[in-house]
Amino acid sequence: MSSSCKGLLAALKDCVLNSDCVIKNGHLPSECLKDHIDELPEACQSLRKATFECKRGMLDMRKRFRGNIVGSRFEYENEPDIEKTPSS
């Protein structure tokens, strides 16, 4: 795989591994991506689509001249959980 899609693929893996589909429901990450897409957060669904577009762009002859820009500089940052502070 081209290095341009590696960032998106790594981000998708991190997102799926940290999703409720894997952690709470106990599904395998591959099952979540194939059969339980609606249980994934919106960020993971967007990363899945972007990864598909990046791989598709590698095969498009028109983009070979310009380069595959879709995922060339992408990094996934997990959103921190908002901790509730006890009210006194």
Buried (B, 14 or more C-beta within 10 A) or exposed (E): EEEBBBBBBBBBBBBBBBBEBBEEEEBEBEBBBEEBEEBBBEBBBEBBEBBBBBBEBBEEEEBEEEEBEBBBEBEBEEEEEEEEEEEE
